[in-house]
Amino acid sequence: MKQKHADGAAAFVVGLILLIGGFATWQAYQRWVALSDMDGHMGTSVTAMHGTHPVWYLIGTIVAAGVIAGLYLGVRERIVSPNAQVGASDGSGAKTSVEDDALEATQTAKTERPILDFLPDDERRILQPVLSSPGLTQIELRDRSDFSKSKVSQTVTDLEKRGLLYREPQGRTYRVYPSDELKQNKREFFPQE
């Protein structure tokens, strides 16, 4: 099961609990107000004898939704298959299908199209010079790609997290190299070279 689908189903269940609980709270509030109005007419405390206070419905709804959400988060990793997860490991929370395809292509090393076809343009502009000249510094990559320093750093970090590149510190910058798997399968991934 894909994480996106599982998260959607869990959000639907929690939303349904909140909706039903909200409706029950509203109904209890309406009864409570009606009984309070009767107190003035009858001179006795009718509200003390009839019905639960609406606050208890509200608290129960919030607790139930919290428990269901907590249980789901506790078992989410067991429900979702590891190769179907969606979400970048850099904390952004969203990984595009293009990145998933690129990762899958590098892991299997058996693609019909070159890996560059799967990557966005900015990642291609970083990966191509690294493959043609391994050991470039990030400063040299910035000059070749015509990106800002932060864009080069972020893109290299993303490619490194997916196992396409690795970095070695050199002074105040890094030298960037293609991963061993990428070097071994360079002709398969980049048939035009």
C-alpha positions in Angstrom: 0.0 0.0 0.0 1.4 3.4 -0.9 2.0 5.8 2.0 0.0 8.5 0.2 -3.1 6.3 0.1 -2.7 5.1 3.7 -2.3 8.7 4.9 -5.4 9.7 2.9 -7.5 6.8 4.4 -6.3 7.7 7.9 -7.1 11.4 7.4 -10.6 10.4 6.1 -11.3 8.3 9.2 -10.1 11.0 11.6 -12.1 13.6 9.6 -15.2 11.4 9.8 -14.7 11.1 13.6 -14.4 14.8 13.9 -17.5 15.4 11.8 -19.7 12.9 13.7 -18.4 14.2 17.0 -19.0 17.8 16.0 -22.5 17.0 15.0 -23.1 15.1 18.3 -21.7 18.1 20.2 -23.9 20.5 18.3 -27.0 18.4 19.0 -26.1 18.2 22.7 -25.6 21.9 22.8 -29.0 22.5 21.2 -30.6 20.2 23.9 -28.7 21.9 26.6 -29.9 25.4 25.5 -33.5 24.2 25.2 -33.4 22.7 28.7 -31.9 25.9 30.0 -34.7 27.8 28.6 -37.2 25.5 30.3 -35.5 26.1 33.6 -36.7 29.7 33.6 -40.3 28.6 32.8 -40.5 25.7 35.3 -38.5 27.2 38.1 -36.5 23.9 38.7 -33.2 22.7 37.4 -34.1 20.6 34.5 -30.7 20.7 33.0 -29.2 18.9 36.0 -31.6 15.9 35.4 -31.4 15.6 31.6 -28.5 15.2 29.2 -24.7 15.3 29.1 -23.0 18.6 28.9 -21.9 19.4 25.4 -18.3 19.9 26.5 -18.0 16.2 27.2 -19.0 15.4 23.7 -16.3 17.8 22.4 -13.6 16.3 24.7 -14.6 12.8 23.7 -14.4 13.7 20.0 -11.0 15.2 20.3 -9.7 12.3 22.4 -11.1 9.7 19.9 -9.6 11.5 16.9 -6.3 11.8 18.7 -6.2 8.1 19.7 -7.0 7.0 16.1 -4.4 9.3 14.6 -1.8 8.2 17.2 -2.5 4.5 16.5 -2.2 5.0 12.8 1.1 6.8 13.2 2.4 4.0 15.4 1.6 1.3 12.9 2.1 3.3 9.7 5.6 2.0 9.0 4.4 -1.6 9.2 1.4 -1.0 6.9 3.2 0.8 4.2 5.7 -1.1 2.0 9.2 0.5 2.1 9.5 0.8 -1.7 6.1 2.5 -2.0 6.7 5.3 0.4 6.3 8.9 -0.7 8.3 11.7 1.0 11.7 13.0 0.8 14.2 12.3 3.6 15.2 16.0 3.7 12.1 16.9 5.7 10.3 18.6 2.9 7.6 16.0 3.1 7.0 15.5 -0.6 9.0 13.6 -3.2 7.9 13.9 -6.8 7.3 10.9 -9.0 10.2 12.1 -11.1 12.5 11.6 -8.2 11.0 8.2 -7.4 11.5 7.1 -11.0 15.1 8.3 -10.9 15.8 6.4 -7.6 14.2 3.3 -8.9 16.3 3.5 -12.1 19.5 3.8 -10.2 18.7 1.0 -7.9 17.8 -1.5 -10.5 20.4 -0.3 -13.1 18.2 -1.8 -15.8 16.4 1.0 -17.5 15.3 1.4 -21.1 15.9 5.1 -21.1 19.0 7.0 -19.7 18.6 8.2 -16.2 18.8 11.8 -17.3 15.4 11.4 -18.9 14.0 10.9 -15.4 15.7 13.8 -13.7 14.5 17.5 -13.7 16.6 20.0 -15.6 18.3 21.4 -12.6 19.5 18.0 -11.4 20.7 17.2 -15.0 22.7 20.4 -15.1 24.5 19.3 -11.9 24.9 15.6 -12.7 26.3 15.9 -16.3 29.4 17.9 -15.4 30.1 15.6 -12.4 30.0 12.5 -14.6 32.2 14.1 -17.3 34.7 15.5 -14.8 34.5 13.7 -11.4 35.9 15.7 -8.5 34.6 19.1 -9.5 34.2 21.5 -6.6 30.9 22.9 -5.8 32.3 26.3 -6.8 33.1 24.9 -10.3 29.7 23.3 -10.5 28.1 26.7 -9.7 30.1 28.2 -12.6 29.2 25.4 -15.0 25.5 25.2 -14.1 24.9 29.0 -13.7 23.1 28.4 -10.4 23.4 30.2 -7.1 25.6 28.8 -4.4 22.6 27.7 -2.4 20.9 26.0 -5.4 24.0 24.0 -6.2 24.4 23.0 -2.5 20.7 22.0 -2.2 20.7 20.0 -5.5 23.9 18.2 -4.7 22.5 17.3 -1.3 19.3 16.0 -2.9 21.3 13.9 -5.4 23.6 12.7 -2.6 20.6 11.6 -0.4 19.4 9.5 -3.4 22.8 7.8 -3.8 23.7 9.4 -7.2 26.6 11.5 -5.9 28.9 11.8 -2.9 31.0 14.7 -1.6 34.4 15.0 0.1 35.3 18.1 2.0 38.1 20.2 0.5 38.9 23.4 2.4 35.7 25.5 2.6 34.0 23.6 -0.2 33.4 20.0 -1.4 34.6 17.9 -4.3 31.7 16.1 -5.9 31.9 12.6 -7.3 29.4 10.3 -9.0 28.4 7.2 -6.9 30.2 4.0 -7.6 27.1 2.4 -9.0 26.6 5.3 -11.3 30.2 5.2 -12.5 30.0 1.5 -13.2 26.8 1.8 -15.2 27.6 5.1 -16.8 27.2 3.8 -20.4 23.9 2.2 -19.5 22.6 5.4 -17.9 24.1 7.7 -20.4 24.2 5.9 -23.8 24.9 9.2 -25.7 28.4 9.5 -24.1 
